[in-house]
């Protein structure tokens, strides 16, 4: 079972990622539809979400390998 501190860290990281995703979506809408800037904003958002997912799932993957 994860410690309370680990749970809180995960909750804070998830909240930050949610904020970045919403902020990124709003920022992307400020750019023209097929612009390179909009693509960069989307890619940055996807990278943040992917990194958070890996950070969240990595401990579970380590447990299954042992």
PyMOL commands that set and color helices and strands:
alter all, ss='L'
color gray80, all
select helices_A, chain A and resi 4-29+36-65
alter helices_A, ss='H'
color red, helices_A
deselect
rebuild
show_as cartoon
